[in-house]
Amino acid sequence: MKFAEWLNAQQSRQDPVGDLARAPGMRNGDDAIPRRKPDEHKLWADIVIKSARPGHIAVFNTAWQEFLQAKEATEESLD
């Protein structure tokens, strides 16, 4: 699972994470990530810093932690 997929699925949430997911530039953010760089978190952090409201930076950190938990749960269910 990639963060872009997870974040896109959060658009219907009525909380700050949902607001971040609906922000311009977030829905297609994965397209802006060069395929050669392995640090997905840093690349997304750069996208959020450049295109989101200042309040979204802290929300991104919350969203990233939720994404990691969802990713881990998905990977565990595949084992």
N, C-alpha and C positions, 0 to 999 in steps of 0.2 A: 504494500500500500504506500502511496506517496502522499505527502502533505496536501498537495493540490486537490487530490481526490477527496481526502477527508474533509478539508476546508469547504469544498464545494457542497458536500453533503450537509454542512452545518448552516446553510443559508436560511433555513426556516426557523432557526432558533430565535427567540425573542430575548436575547441577552447580548452582552458586549461581543461574545465570540460570533454570534450570528451577524451582528453589525459589521464586524471585521470581514466576514465571509462575503457580505454583500457590497463591500466598498469597491469603488472603481479600481481596476488594476489587480484585484485579488482573484477574480474568477478565472482569469487566463494567466495567472502568474507563472504557472509551470512552463508556459511557452517561452518565458523570458529567461529561463534557467539554461545556461549552456550545458550541454550534455557531458562535457569533459570534466567538470568539477564535481567531486564527490560529496562536498559538505552542503547538504540540502538545507540545514538549519541556517547557516550563514547566508546562503543565497536568498532564502525567504526573508530573513531579517533585513537584508538590503532592500528587497522589494517593498516591504512594509514601511521601512524608514523613508523611502523615496516617494511612495504614492499614497500613503494613508495619513489620517489625522494623527497628531501626536499621541492622543489617548490610545490609539490602536497598538502602539509599541508594547505597552504592558499587557494588553489583551492578547497580543501575539504570543507572548511567553506562556500565558495560561493555555491558549489554544494548542501550542506546541506540546505542552505536557499532556493534555488530553489526547492529542494525536498519538504520542508515544505509547500511552496506555492502551489505546484502541489497536494500534499496530501490534503491540506485544500480545494482546488477547487474540488477535487474528492469527498470529504466528503460532501461538500455543494450541489453538484449535486445529491447526493443520498437522501438528505433530502426533 
